[in-house]
Amino acid sequence: MSESDFAPTVAPTPIVHCRHCRFWDAHMLARPTRTPEGLCRRKAPAPAMLADEADTGTSWPKTFEDDWCGDGEPNEASGF
């Protein structure tokens, strides 16, 4: 017997890229980028702070359409 005989069989979790996630809000920013950017709206926005500790409101994380995380959930239009 080898160690692989005792390894659990776990189905791989599919990766949901931002462009296919129901929490992603696609938008074009003022500056062009290598791939479309959007906002991750999975959780509440975080306070946005500048280097001088000035409060500038709140912001959602900016991501590229081909980014992904472990919290991604497919949207109905993505075909997953």
N, CA, C and O atoms as a printed pandas DataFrame, in Angstrom:
     atom_number atom_name residue_name chain_id  residue_number  x_coord  y_coord  z_coord
0              1         N          MET        A               1    0.837   -1.188    0.000
1              2        CA          MET        A               1    0.000    0.000    0.000
2              3         C          MET        A               1    0.881    1.250    0.000
3              4         O          MET        A               1    1.975    1.270    0.564
4              5         N          SER        A               2    0.376    2.264   -0.637
5              6        CA          SER        A               2    1.102    3.534   -0.667
6              7         C          SER        A               2    0.251    4.620   -0.019
7              8         O          SER        A               2   -0.923    4.411    0.288
8              9         N          GLU        A               3    0.871    5.791    0.183
9             10        CA          GLU        A               3    0.141    6.909    0.786
10            11         C          GLU        A               3   -1.049    7.324   -0.056
11            12         O          GLU        A               3   -2.062    7.763    0.489
12            13         N          SER        A               4   -0.953    7.197   -1.372
13            14        CA          SER        A               4   -2.062    7.607   -2.237
14            15         C          SER        A               4   -3.307    6.743   -2.022
15            16         O          SER        A               4   -4.416    7.164   -2.353
16            17         N          ASP        A               5   -3.128    5.528   -1.466
17            18        CA          ASP        A               5   -4.288    4.683   -1.170
18            19         C          ASP        A               5   -5.134    5.258   -0.040
19            20         O          ASP        A               5   -6.318    4.939    0.075
20            21         N          PHE        A               6   -4.535    6.099    0.789
21            22        CA          PHE        A               6   -5.243    6.674    1.924
22            23         C          PHE        A               6   -5.641    8.130    1.701
23            24         O          PHE        A               6   -6.287    8.731    2.559
24            25         N          ALA        A               7   -5.267    8.694    0.576
25            26        CA          ALA        A               7   -5.588   10.100    0.302
26            27         C          ALA        A               7   -7.089   10.255    0.090
27            28         O          ALA        A               7   -7.699    9.459   -0.624
28            29         N          PRO        A               8   -7.687   11.270    0.702
29            30        CA          PRO        A               8   -9.122   11.477    0.514
30            31         C          PRO        A               8   -9.412   11.885   -0.929
31            32         O          PRO        A               8   -8.618   12.577   -1.565
32            33         N          THR        A               9  -10.543   11.451   -1.423
33            34        CA          THR        A               9  -10.945   11.854   -2.769
34            35         C          THR        A               9  -11.869   13.054   -2.633
35            36         O          THR        A               9  -12.997   12.938   -2.154
36            37         N          VAL        A              10  -11.377   14.198   -3.058
37            38        CA          VAL        A              10  -12.123   15.447   -2.948
38            39         C          VAL        A              10  -12.295   16.007   -4.344
39            40         O          VAL        A              10  -11.336   16.120   -5.108
40            41         N          ALA        A              11  -13.521   16.353   -4.666
41            42        CA          ALA        A              11  -13.768   16.966   -5.971
42            43         C          ALA        A              11  -13.165   18.361   -5.972
43            44         O          ALA        A              11  -13.328   19.101   -5.002
44            45         N          PRO        A              12  -12.471   18.738   -7.044
45            46        CA          PRO        A              12  -11.888   20.069   -7.096
46            47         C          PRO        A              12  -12.978   21.134   -7.126
47            48         O          PRO        A              12  -14.014   20.967   -7.770
48            49         N          THR        A              13  -12.725   22.223   -6.422
49            50        CA          THR        A              13  -13.649   23.346   -6.409
50            51         C          THR        A              13  -13.390   24.190   -7.648
51            52         O          THR        A              13  -12.254   24.607   -7.877
52            53         N          PRO        A              14  -14.411   24.450   -8.450
53            54        CA          PRO        A              14  -14.175   25.251   -9.646
54            55         C          PRO        A              14  -13.810   26.694   -9.293
55            56         O          PRO        A              14  -14.345   27.272   -8.347
56            57         N          ILE        A              15  -12.900   27.252  -10.064
57            58        CA          ILE        A              15  -12.520   28.650   -9.873
58            59         C          ILE        A              15  -13.530   29.518  -10.599
59            60         O          ILE        A              15  -13.839   29.286  -11.768
60            61         N          VAL        A              16  -14.039   30.518   -9.899
61            62        CA          VAL        A              16  -14.974   31.468  -10.495
62            63         C          VAL        A              16  -14.214   32.776  -10.661
63            64         O          VAL        A              16  -13.936   33.470   -9.682
64            65         N          HIS        A              17  -13.877   33.112  -11.910
65            66        CA          HIS        A              17  -13.193   34.380  -12.173
66            67         C          HIS        A              17  -14.150   35.538  -11.945
67            68         O          HIS        A              17  -15.366   35.381  -12.045
68            69         N          CYS        A              18  -13.595   36.693  -11.642
69            70        CA          CYS        A              18  -14.406   37.865  -11.321
70            71         C          CYS        A              18  -15.465   38.152  -12.388
71            72         O          CYS        A              18  -16.600   38.490  -12.054
72            73         N          ARG        A              19  -15.107   38.021  -13.657
73            74        CA          ARG        A              19  -16.061   38.341  -14.730
74            75         C          ARG        A              19  -17.299   37.449  -14.692
75            76         O          ARG        A              19  -18.340   37.812  -15.241
76            77         N          HIS        A              20  -17.196   36.271  -14.041
77            78        CA          HIS        A              20  -18.327   35.353  -13.955
78            79         C          HIS        A              20  -18.976   35.347  -12.565
79            80         O          HIS        A              20  -19.909   34.582  -12.322
80            81         N          CYS        A              21  -18.491   36.187  -11.666
81            82        CA          CYS        A              21  -18.987   36.193  -10.285
82            83         C          CYS        A              21  -20.192   37.118  -10.147
83            84         O          CYS        A              21  -20.234   38.196  -10.740
84            85         N          ARG        A              22  -21.167   36.683   -9.358
85            86        CA          ARG        A              22  -22.374   37.492   -9.171
86            87         C          ARG        A              22  -22.108   38.756   -8.360
87            88         O          ARG        A              22  -22.933   39.669   -8.365
88            89         N          PHE        A              23  -20.984   38.828   -7.669
89            90        CA          PHE        A              23  -20.669   39.998   -6.844
90            91         C          PHE        A              23  -19.815   41.033   -7.567
91            92         O          PHE        A              23  -19.509   42.083   -7.001
92            93         N          TRP        A              24  -19.427   40.755   -8.806
93            94        CA          TRP        A              24  -18.515   41.657   -9.522
94            95         C          TRP        A              24  -19.301   42.697  -10.290
95            96         O          TRP        A              24  -20.242   42.370  -11.013
96            97         N          ASP        A              25  -18.912   43.951  -10.133
97            98        CA          ASP        A              25  -19.542   45.083  -10.809
98            99         C          ASP        A              25  -18.538   45.630  -11.818
99           100         O          ASP        A              25  -17.627   46.375  -11.457
100          101         N          ALA        A              26  -18.712   45.256  -13.080
101          102        CA          ALA        A              26  -17.777   45.683  -14.129
102          103         C          ALA        A              26  -17.947   47.171  -14.403
103          104         O          ALA        A              26  -19.068   47.678  -14.448
104          105         N          HIS        A              27  -16.844   47.857  -14.582
105          106        CA          HIS        A              27  -16.870   49.261  -14.967
106          107         C          HIS        A              27  -15.526   49.626  -15.580
107          108         O          HIS        A              27  -14.521   48.962  -15.327
108          109         N          MET        A              28  -15.508   50.642  -16.356
109          110        CA          MET        A              28  -14.264   51.116  -16.956
110          111         C          MET        A              28  -13.776   52.317  -16.151
111          112         O          MET        A              28  -14.523   53.266  -15.914
112          113         N          LEU        A              29  -12.554   52.262  -15.750
113          114        CA          LEU        A              29  -11.968   53.374  -15.016
114          115         C          LEU        A              29  -11.415   54.400  -15.990
115          116         O          LEU        A              29  -11.311   54.125  -17.186
116          117         N          ALA        A              30  -11.065   55.555  -15.504
117          118        CA          ALA        A              30  -10.589   56.648  -16.357
118          119         C          ALA        A              30   -9.315   56.273  -17.112
119          120         O          ALA        A              30   -9.126   56.700  -18.251
120          121         N          ARG        A              31   -8.450   55.489  -16.497
121          122        CA          ARG        A              31   -7.201   55.114  -17.166
122          123         C          ARG        A              31   -7.345   53.734  -17.797
123          124         O          ARG        A              31   -7.904   52.831  -17.175
124          125         N          PRO        A              32   -6.858   53.558  -19.004
125          126        CA          PRO        A              32   -6.957   52.239  -19.634
126          127         C          PRO        A              32   -6.062   51.223  -18.920
127          128         O          PRO        A              32   -4.992   51.570  -18.422
128          129         N          THR        A              33   -6.504   49.984  -18.877
129          130        CA          THR        A              33   -5.749   48.912  -18.226
130          131         C          THR        A              33   -5.642   47.731  -19.178
131          132         O          THR        A              33   -6.276   47.709  -20.233
132          133         N          ARG        A              34   -4.826   46.740  -18.790
133          134        CA          ARG        A              34   -4.595   45.577  -19.650
134          135         C          ARG        A              34   -5.847   44.729  -19.843
135          136         O          ARG        A              34   -5.978   44.052  -20.863
136          137         N          THR        A              35   -6.744   44.753  -18.906
137          138        CA          THR        A              35   -7.986   43.985  -18.974
138          139         C          THR        A              35   -9.054   44.763  -18.205
139          140         O          THR        A              35   -8.719   45.531  -17.303
140          141         N          PRO        A              36  -10.318   44.581  -18.540
141          142        CA          PRO        A              36  -11.363   45.343  -17.841
142          143         C          PRO        A              36  -11.283   45.173  -16.322
143          144         O          PRO        A              36  -10.971   44.099  -15.808
144          145         N          GLU        A              37  -11.572   46.260  -15.635
145          146        CA          GLU        A              37  -11.589   46.265  -14.181
146          147         C          GLU        A              37  -13.016   46.356  -13.674
147          148         O          GLU        A              37  -13.931   46.744  -14.401
148          149         N          GLY        A              38  -13.184   45.997  -12.436
149          150        CA          GLY        A              38  -14.481   46.106  -11.802
150          151         C          GLY        A              38  -14.310   46.203  -10.304
151          152         O          GLY        A              38  -13.195   46.258   -9.785
152          153         N          LEU        A              39  -15.440   46.222   -9.621
153          154        CA          LEU        A              39  -15.444   46.301   -8.163
154          155         C          LEU        A              39  -16.008   45.013   -7.592
155          156         O          LEU        A              39  -17.036   44.515   -8.049
156          157         N          CYS        A              40  -15.327   44.480   -6.590
157          158        CA          CYS        A              40  -15.824   43.308   -5.884
158          159         C          CYS        A              40  -16.777   43.796   -4.802
159          160         O          CYS        A              40  -16.371   44.505   -3.881
160          161         N          ARG        A              41  -18.026   43.418   -4.915
161          162        CA          ARG        A              41  -19.037   43.854   -3.952
162          163         C          ARG        A              41  -19.482   42.701   -3.054
163          164         O          ARG        A              41  -20.618   42.669   -2.581
164          165         N          ARG        A              42  -18.564   41.750   -2.827
165          166        CA          ARG        A              42  -18.865   40.582   -1.997
166          167         C          ARG        A              42  -19.149   40.973   -0.553
167          168         O          ARG        A              42  -20.060   40.433    0.074
168          169         N          LYS        A              43  -18.381   41.896   -0.038
169          170        CA          LYS        A              43  -18.538   42.327    1.352
170          171         C          LYS        A              43  -18.709   43.843    1.394
171          172         O          LYS        A              43  -18.524   44.516    0.380
172          173         N          ALA        A              44  -19.050   44.370    2.527
173          174        CA          ALA        A              44  -19.239   45.816    2.675
174          175         C          ALA        A              44  -17.950   46.552    2.318
175          176         O          ALA        A              44  -16.858   46.015    2.506
176          177         N          PRO        A              45  -18.068   47.779    1.804
177          178        CA          PRO        A              45  -16.858   48.524    1.449
178          179         C          PRO        A              45  -16.030   48.853    2.688
179          180         O          PRO        A              45  -16.556   48.986    3.793
180          181         N          ALA        A              46  -14.734   48.980    2.476
181          182        CA          ALA        A              46  -13.810   49.306    3.562
182          183         C          ALA        A              46  -13.499   50.801    3.531
183          184         O          ALA        A              46  -13.572   51.427    2.473
184          185         N          PRO        A              47  -13.157   51.370    4.668
185          186        CA          PRO        A              47  -12.762   52.776    4.666
186          187         C          PRO        A              47  -11.547   52.988    3.775
187          188         O          PRO        A              47  -10.608   52.193    3.793
188          189         N          ALA        A              48  -11.572   54.052    3.006
189          190        CA          ALA        A              48  -10.450   54.384    2.124
190          191         C          ALA        A              48   -9.594   55.431    2.824
191          192         O          ALA        A              48  -10.080   56.509    3.168
192          193         N          MET        A              49   -8.331   55.116    3.031
193          194        CA          MET        A              49   -7.427   56.023    3.733
194          195         C          MET        A              49   -6.271   56.400    2.820
195          196         O          MET        A              49   -5.764   55.569    2.067
196          197         N          LEU        A              50   -5.864   57.645    2.893
197          198        CA          LEU        A              50   -4.690   58.115    2.169
198          199         C          LEU        A              50   -3.476   58.025    3.075
199          200         O          LEU        A              50   -3.598   57.715    4.260
200          201         N          ALA        A              51   -2.324   58.291    2.527
201          202        CA          ALA        A              51   -1.081   58.215    3.306
202          203         C          ALA        A              51   -1.101   59.142    4.514
203          204         O          ALA        A              51   -0.497   58.831    5.540
204          205         N          ASP        A              52   -1.783   60.270    4.405
205          206        CA          ASP        A              52   -1.802   61.219    5.526
206          207         C          ASP        A              52   -2.947   60.940    6.503
207          208         O          ASP        A              52   -3.306   61.800    7.307
208          209         N          GLU        A              53   -3.523   59.726    6.429
209          210        CA          GLU        A              53   -4.581   59.289    7.334
210          211         C          GLU        A              53   -5.893   60.050    7.151
211          212         O          GLU        A              53   -6.736   60.027    8.047
212          213         N          ALA        A              54   -6.087   60.718    6.026
213          214        CA          ALA        A              54   -7.340   61.433    5.781
214          215         C          ALA        A              54   -8.404   60.441    5.322
215          216         O          ALA        A              54   -8.153   59.592    4.467
216          217         N          ASP        A              55   -9.584   60.561    5.897
217          218        CA          ASP        A              55  -10.693   59.694    5.513
218          219         C          ASP        A              55  -11.267   60.185    4.188
219          220         O          ASP        A              55  -11.679   61.339    4.073
220          221         N          THR        A              56  -11.294   59.311    3.196
221          222        CA          THR        A              56  -11.826   59.699    1.887
222          223         C          THR        A              56  -13.106   58.935    1.556
223          224         O          THR        A              56  -13.458   58.801    0.384
224          225         N          GLY        A              57  -13.796   58.440    2.561
225          226        CA          GLY        A              57  -15.021   57.684    2.334
226          227         C          GLY        A              57  -14.755   56.197    2.377
227          228         O          GLY        A              57  -13.914   55.729    3.145
228          229         N          THR        A              58  -15.465   55.461    1.558
229          230        CA          THR        A              58  -15.297   54.017    1.508
230          231         C          THR        A              58  -15.061   53.572    0.071
231          232         O          THR        A              58  -15.342   54.302   -0.880
232          233         N          SER        A              59  -14.541   52.363   -0.063
233          234        CA          SER        A              59  -14.320   51.833   -1.407
234          235         C          SER        A              59  -14.385   50.318   -1.390
235          236         O          SER        A              59  -14.073   49.676   -0.387
236          237         N          TRP        A              60  -14.794   49.758   -2.518
237          238        CA          TRP        A              60  -14.767   48.319   -2.716
238          239         C          TRP        A              60  -13.447   47.954   -3.379
239          240         O          TRP        A              60  -12.864   48.786   -4.074
240          241         N          PRO        A              61  -12.965   46.743   -3.186
241          242        CA          PRO        A              61  -11.711   46.338   -3.848
242          243         C          PRO        A              61  -11.862   46.353   -5.369
243          244         O          PRO        A              61  -12.877   45.904   -5.903
244          245         N          LYS        A              62  -10.854   46.867   -6.058
245          246        CA          LYS        A              62  -10.836   46.865   -7.515
246          247         C          LYS        A              62  -10.136   45.587   -7.968
247          248         O          LYS        A              62   -9.089   45.220   -7.433
248          249         N          THR        A              63  -10.714   44.917   -8.949
249          250        CA          THR        A              63  -10.128   43.693   -9.472
250          251         C          THR        A              63  -10.190   43.699  -10.992
251          252         O          THR        A              63  -10.975   44.433  -11.593
252          253         N          PHE        A              64   -9.349   42.869  -11.605
253          254        CA          PHE        A              64   -9.419   42.645  -13.041
254          255         C          PHE        A              64  -10.404   41.511  -13.302
255          256         O          PHE        A              64  -10.670   40.701  -12.414
256          257         N          GLU        A              65  -10.942   41.451  -14.513
257          258        CA          GLU        A              65  -11.939   40.438  -14.832
258          259         C          GLU        A              65  -11.400   39.011  -14.734
259          260         O          GLU        A              65  -12.167   38.071  -14.530
260          261         N          ASP        A              66  -10.080   38.847  -14.881
261          262        CA          ASP        A              66   -9.516   37.497  -14.817
262          263         C          ASP        A              66   -8.944   37.155  -13.442
263          264         O          ASP        A              66   -8.291   36.123  -13.288
264          265         N          ASP        A              67   -9.179   38.007  -12.442
265          266        CA          ASP        A              67   -8.812   37.687  -11.060
266          267         C          ASP        A              67   -9.829   36.685  -10.504
267          268         O          ASP        A              67  -10.880   36.459  -11.105
268          269         N          TRP        A              68   -9.510   36.096   -9.367
269          270        CA          TRP        A              68  -10.442   35.196   -8.702
270          271         C          TRP        A              68  -10.098   35.100   -7.228
271          272         O          TRP        A              68   -9.002   35.479   -6.815
272          273         N          CYS        A              69  -11.032   34.594   -6.433
273          274        CA          CYS        A              69  -10.795   34.361   -5.010
274          275         C          CYS        A              69  -11.613   33.152   -4.577
275          276         O          CYS        A              69  -12.339   32.574   -5.386
276          277         N          GLY        A              70  -11.505   32.775   -3.350
277          278        CA          GLY        A              70  -12.244   31.622   -2.847
278          279         C          GLY        A              70  -13.696   31.908   -2.518
279          280         O          GLY        A              70  -14.454   30.980   -2.238
280          281         N          ASP        A              71  -14.106   33.179   -2.544
281          282        CA          ASP        A              71  -15.493   33.531   -2.231
282          283         C          ASP        A              71  -16.366   33.686   -3.464
283          284         O          ASP        A              71  -17.565   33.937   -3.335
284          285         N          GLY        A              72  -15.800   33.544   -4.650
285          286        CA          GLY        A              72  -16.557   33.772   -5.877
286          287         C          GLY        A              72  -17.747   32.846   -6.026
287          288         O          GLY        A              72  -17.652   31.646   -5.766
288          289         N          GLU        A              73  -18.864   33.409   -6.445
289          290        CA          GLU        A              73  -20.068   32.633   -6.723
290          291         C          GLU        A              73  -20.491   32.924   -8.158
291          292         O          GLU        A              73  -20.590   34.090   -8.541
292          293         N          PRO        A              74  -20.738   31.903   -8.950
293          294        CA          PRO        A              74  -21.094   32.148  -10.349
294          295         C          PRO        A              74  -22.414   32.888  -10.471
295          296         O          PRO        A              74  -23.358   32.638   -9.721
296          297         N          ASN        A              75  -22.463   33.809  -11.437
297          298        CA          ASN        A              75  -23.735   34.449  -11.723
298          299         C          ASN        A              75  -24.511   33.559  -12.682
299          300         O          ASN        A              75  -23.926   32.687  -13.325
300          301         N          GLU        A              76  -25.799   33.763  -12.786
301          302        CA          GLU        A              76  -26.627   32.881  -13.613
302          303         C          GLU        A              76  -26.282   32.970  -15.088
303          304         O          GLU        A              76  -26.444   31.993  -15.819
304          305         N          ALA        A              77  -25.810   34.125  -15.539
305          306        CA          ALA        A              77  -25.501   34.317  -16.952
306          307         C          ALA        A              77  -24.178   33.670  -17.355
307          308         O          ALA        A              77  -23.905   33.531  -18.547
308          309         N          SER        A              78  -23.353   33.272  -16.387
309          310        CA          SER        A              78  -22.025   32.752  -16.715
310          311         C          SER        A              78  -22.056   31.321  -17.259
311          312         O          SER        A              78  -21.085   30.864  -17.862
312          313         N          GLY        A              79  -23.154   30.625  -17.049
313          314        CA          GLY        A              79  -23.264   29.266  -17.572
314          315         C          GLY        A              79  -22.618   28.198  -16.719
315          316         O          GLY        A              79  -22.466   27.065  -17.175
316          317         N          PHE        A              80  -22.233   28.519  -15.498
317          318        CA          PHE        A              80  -21.632   27.511  -14.604
318          319         C          PHE        A              80  -22.696   26.669  -13.983
319          320         O          PHE        A              80  -22.393   25.767  -13.202
